[in-house]
Amino acid sequence: MALANTKNNGSGALGDTGFAWAVFEWARNPYYLMVVIYIFAPYFARDVIGADMIASGDLDHLDPKTARSTANAQGQASIAAITKWAGIIAALTAPILGAALDRGGRLKPLLGVFFALIATCSALLWFALPGGEGLPAWVIMTLLVIAYVSYTYSEVTHNAMLSAAGPPRSLSTISGLGLGLGNLAGAIIFGFITMLFILPAMIGWPFAEPQFGLNMERYEHARLVGPLCAVWIALFSVYFFRNARDPGTPGASWIAAMREGTSGLIQTFKEAKRYRELLKFLIAHMLYADGMAALLALIAVYYSLFLGWDVLELIIYAIYASIFAFAGGLIGGWLDNKAGVKRALLIEIFFMVLAFGIQLSITQDSLLFGAIDNAIVWDSIVFETRSDLTMLALVSVVAIAVTASISSSRTMLVTLAPPGRSGEFFGLYAIAGTITVWMGPLLVESFTLWFNDQRAGMASINLLFVVGVGVLLSVKVENTAKP
């Protein structure tokens, strides 16, 4: 088995190069979890954009409930705009970068630049304060766009190094381990924030007050995640840069590589018939990945508004989901080997959609669309009701399935890509994950307004999964399952 390889032989998930490749995710992924999904983005949307809109007096003609709803919508629209512009920039440039990676110089210096941009932008989020006290909202949004694009570039470059991380038989395990470590790192940091700041402020435990003099009224617990991610990236990227294998050619011209890469990319589109199965997979990935992106970006907001989960419950949910996502990364690699990468991917998406569908049947009053009444199960400060606990149980299934499908998708790309051109096709893979990133949020927004119902809006995401799976079923891939 891949995990049984020794460190010294440099192969497998625990070899020097394989483990170093995976550690990259440990260093980088907490930024996405804490800033993009769970803590900073909801804070910025609600307590900066939304609060400033209410404080401006522009909504004084509305009743308080409508005013708050309008302000929340504006906050969500601002987050959607960040994602939209970052997606457009990445979609227009990431394929060129990916094509150049197979022909250019060393890749580690590029990753160093991308990491530096992410860390710098992340650190400056500390100055995102309501009321115009800190940096202006447009500056914060610009920082988030730069960091998001840099994150995408780092993903394309890192993925292009996967083929050099170990022998082919170990790549699924290495890929899964990387995703698992990234989510485990997020769980650790979430735990740190909860124990040192959130719980002391709420119940005076395990400390009488938030540590390090943190002022919760000034949202310092939410703003702190920016500098914390910056330090985390700087600290834990060292192992990667020291031990990962760089497949680039020392001294090669990046200008020539980009010129040749762009020509090669154009040629790739011209040779669509030759790579027909790969291009069909990229189309399928574009659809179901956009569904997953919308699900990840909006589900925490949905839980907060629809089930009334507070900040402590959302953080516990994030820790809980991250732990199961760690398992999902490992399960994805295992399932690829057992069932074959295409079958594994279909299984993962099926369970994701099934669990998500059941989640949509849950309200604060009932489960399964009214078939079971909600009730208080125990006396606690979090997750007291049957609806809360059932939703939490389903979160574990979604977290495992999402992470496993990401791992399997990357492995399928490597499986289908022509030898020596994985970087180029990871550029197209980046397009599949970014060029239609607006589609999911647009569906949610439109269906919510048409039906005036949050569940109808979230349910629209399933349209992307259904169409994506339909295309995926038509992809022909060599059976990679182990007998």
N, C-alpha and C positions, 0 to 999 in steps of 0.2 A: 504494500500500500504506500501511497505517496507520503503520508504522514510518518511513516516508519523510517524514512531516509534520515541519515545522520546529518548533523550540521556541517561536518567537515567536507562531505562530498559535494556540497554546493547544489544539490538537486532536491526537488520536492519542496513542499510547503515549509518545512523546517530547516531547509538548507539556507546558507548565507544569502544567496540572491533571491530565492523565493520568499523567504520571510521578510527580507528588506522591501521587496515589492509590496507585500501586504501591509507593512508598517506605514507606508505612505498613506493608506486609508485611515489608519489610527490617528495620524497627525492632521489630516485634512477634513475628514467627514464631520467632526464635531461642529465646525463652522456652519455647515449646511443644516445640521439638526437644530442647533441653538439659535442661529441668526435667521435663517431662511424659513424655518418651519415653526418651532415651538415657543420661543421666548421673545426674541427681538421684534420679528415681523408683526405678531399680534400687538405687542406694546406700541410699536410705531404707528400702526393703523388706528388703534383705539385711543391711546393716551397722548399722542402727538397730533396726527392728522385730524382725527375725530374730535378730540378735546379742543383743539385750536379752532375748529370750525364752530363748535358750540359757543366758545368764549368770544368769538368775533361778533356775535349778535345776529348773524345772518339767518339763524333758524328760530329767532324769538317768536315769529308768527305761528310756529307750529306747537302742538302740545308736546310735553316732555318725552313721551314714548316715541312719537313720530320723529322728533328732533334727534333723539339718540339713534334711531334706526337709520335716518338719513346720514348722520355723521359716520356711523359704522360702514355704510355703503361707500361713502367717499374714501374712508380709510382702506377698505378692501380694493376699491378701484385704483388707489395709489400703489398698493402692492402689486396689483395686476399690471400696472403700467411699467413698473420696474422690471417685472418678469418679461413683459412684451419687448421692451427695448433691448434688454440683455439678450433675449432670444433672437431678435433680428440681427444684432451685431454678430453673435456667435454663428448664426446660420450662414451669414455671408462670408465669414472668414475662417471658421474652424475647418471646413473641408480643405482649404488651401494649406492651412497649417498641417493637417493630417497627411496630405500628399507630400509635403516637403519633408516630413519626419523620416520617410524611408530613404531620402536622398541626401539629407543635410548632415550637419556635424553632430556633436555630442548633445544629448537631450537633457542631461542634468542641469547645465547652465540655464536652459529655457525654463525648466521647472523651478529653479531658484528665483528667477524673475517673477514667475506667476505666483509663487508662494509669498514673495516679498510684497506684491501688490495686494494679495488677499489679506495678509497680516496687517499691513499699514491701514487699509480701508477699515478693517475690522476694529483696530485699536481706536480709530477716530469716532466710532459709533458711541463712545462714552459721552460725546458732546451732543447727542440727540435728546434735547430737552423740550418739553412743551412750552408754549408761550413765547417762542422766539428767543429764549434765554441762551440757548447754545447755538450750534450751527443751524443755519436755515434749513427748512425741510427739503428744499431742492438740492442742497449740497449733500445731505444724508442720502437722498435718493440716488444722486450721481455716484456716491461712494458704493452704494449697494449694487448699482449696475456694473461698475468697474470690477468689484469683487466677484460678481456673478459670472461675468465674461471670463475673468482670470480663472475662476473655478472650472469653467467648461474647458478652457485651454489646457489646464493642468490635467483634466480627466483624459482628454484626447492624447496628450503626450504620455501620460502614465500608462494608458491602455496600449499604446504602441510599443511599450517596453515589456508587455506581458509575455510575448513569445520568447524573450531572452531570459525570463525569470526562472525557467526550469525546463525539463524535458516535456514533450507534448502530453504524456500521460498524466502529468502533475498539474497542468494549467488550470483545470477545473477546480481542483482543491486549493490552489494558490489564490485564484480569483475569489472563491468563496471565503477563504480565510481573511482576505483583505476587507471584504464587506463586513464580515463578522467583527473584526477588530475595530473597524470604524464605528460601528454601532455600540460596541462595548465601551469604547472611549467616551461616547456621548452619554451612556448610562452613568459612568463614573462621575462625569462633570455635573450632570443633573443631580446626582446624589449629594455632591459637594455643595451646590447652591441651596438645595432643600434643607440640609442639616445645619448649615451655617447661617442661613439668612431667612428662608421662608418660615420654617417651623418656629424658630425663636420669636419671630414677629407675630405669629398667629397664636401660639400656645405657650410660649416661654420655655420650650424644650427643643433640643437638649441643652440649650444655653438660655439664660434669662433674657437676652436681647440679641439682635443680629450682630455678628462678629465684625471686627475691623472698623467699627463705627459707621457701618453702612446705614444710610438714611433711606428707608423704604418709601417715605412720602415723596421723595424726589426720584423714585423709580431707579435707584442705583443698582438694585438687584437685577433689573432687566438690562440696564445699560452696561453693567459689568461684563456681560457675556462677550462683548466685542473685544475688549482688551484681554480677557481670559483666553479667547480663541487665538488671538495673536501670539500670546506667550506659548500656548500649547503647540501651535504650528512650528514656531521657532525651535522649541525644545526637542520635539519628537521627530522632526524631519532629519536630524543629524544622522541617525542610524541608516535611514534610507540613502542619503547622499554618500555615505561612507561605504555601503555594502551592495547596493543595487547594481546590476549589470547594465551598462549603457550600450545599446546596440548601434549608436551613432558612429559616424566616421570622423575621427579627430582631424581638424583642419579643413573639412569640407566647407564649401561656400554655401551659406544659407540663401543668398540672393539667387545663385544658380539653382539651388534646390527648390526654391519657391517657383522660379520660372519653369523648371522642368516638371515640378509637381503639378502646377496649374495645367500645363499641357497634358500631363498624364491623366489629370482629373477629367479634362474635356474628352480625352480619348476613352476614359472609362465609361462616360455616358454614351459615347458613340458605340461602344462595344456592349451595349446593354443586353443583347441577345446572348452573348457569351457568358455573362454573369447573371443570367436571368433569375436563378434561384436566390442568389444573394440580394439582388435588387428587390425581389418580392419580399424577402425577409425584412429589408430595411423599411419598406412601405408598411408592413405589418407592425414593425417595432415603432414606427412613427405614430401609429394610431394607439396601440395599447400603452406605450410609454407616455404619451400625452395624457391618457386617462389616469395613469398612475401619478403623474406629476400634479394633475389637478386634485386628485384624491389626497395626496400628501400635503399639498399647499393649503387646502381648505378644510380638511377633516377636523383639525384642532379647533378652528373657528366654529364649525358645525357643532361639535361637542359642547363648546362653551355656551353658544347661544341657544341651542335646541334642548340640551339636557341640563343647562345651568351649571356646568362644571366650573369651579373656581380655579385660581392660579395654582393652588396646591394640587388639586386633582389633575390638572393638565400636565404638571411636571411629573407627578407620579405615573401618569399615563405614558409620558415620554420615556421615562426610565424603563417602565414595564415593556413598552413596545421595542425599545432599543435592545433589551436583553433577548427578547424573542427574535428580533432581527439578526442578532449575532448567531443564534441557532439557525436562522434561515440561510445565512451565508454558507454555513457548513452543509446544511441539508441540500442546498442547490447543487453544490459540487458532487455530493454523494448521489443525488437523484440523476444527474447527468450521466454518471457512470453506470448506474443500474438500469435506467429506462431509455437512455439515449437522449440527446440534448433537446430535440424537438418535442418528443413526448413529455419530457420533464417540464418544458416550458408551458405546454398546454395544461398539464396537471396543475401547475402553480397558478396560472391565470384563472383556471376554473375555481379553485378553492378561494382565491382572492375575491372573485365576483360573488360567489355563494355567500361568503361571510359578510361582505359589504351589503348584499341584498337583505340579509337578516338584520343587519344594523339599521337599515333604513325603516324597518318595521317597528322600531323601538322609539317610544316617546316618554315623557315624564309621567304619563298616565297609564300606559299599557305596553305590551309586547306583542309581536306577531300580528300587527295591524288590528289590535283590539281584542285578540283572542284570549290573552292573559292579562289580568289587571296587575298594575304595578303595586308594590307594597314595600314598607320599610323592613329590611331583613335584620339589621343590627344597629346599635347605637354607636356611631362613629363620626369623626369629623370629615371623613371622605367616603364616597361610594356606599351610601347607606341603603339604597333601594335595589330591588330586583332588576330594574332597568339598568342601573349603573353597573352592577356586577355582571350582568349578561353582556352588556356592551364591552366591558373590560375583557371578558373571556374571548369575545370575537376579535378584539384587537390583536390578540396573540396570533390568531390564524392569519389575519391580514398582514401583520408584520413579517411573519415567516414567509408567506407567499410572495410579498413584494420583494424582499431581499433575495430570496431564492431565484425569482424570475430575472432580477437584474444580473445576478451571477450567470444564470443559464443563457441570457441574451448575449452577454459578452463572449461566452464560450462558443455560442453558435456562430457569432461573427468570425471568430478565429477559425472555426471549422470550415466555413464557407469561403473565406477570403483567399484569393490566389497567393501562393507562396511569395514572400518578399514584399507584399503590398498591403500588409495589415494596417500600417499607419494611415495609408491613403483611405482605406475603407472605414477605419475608425473615424476619419473625418466625415465621411458620409453618414456614419452611425451617429455622430454628433448632430448632424442636420436632422436625422430622424427623431432625435430627442429634443430639438430646440425650434425647428422651423415652424412647427404648428403648436408651440407651447401656449399660444393664445386660445386655441380651439376649446380646450377643456373649460377654462374660466368663462369663455363666451357662452358655451352651452349652459353652464350652471347659472350664469346671470340671466340669460334669456328665459330658461324654463322657470326660474324662480319668479320672474316678473310676469310671465304668461299665466302661470297658475297661482301666483301669490302664495307660494308654498316652498319652504326651504327643502323639504324632502324631495319634491319634484325636481328642484334644481340639482340636488346632489345625484339623484337617480339618473339624470341625463348623462352622467359620466359613463354609464354602462354601455351607451351607444358606441363609444370609442372602443371599448373592450370587445363588443360583439363583432364589429367590422374588422378590427385588428386580428381577432382569432380566425375569422373567415379567410383572410388573406394568408395567415400563417399556416392554415391547414393545407393550402395549395403548394407550400414550399417543399421541395424534394431535397432531403439531406441523407447522407450515408448514415446508417445506424451505428451510433457510437457506444451503444450499451455494452457492458461487459457480460459475457455469458456466466 
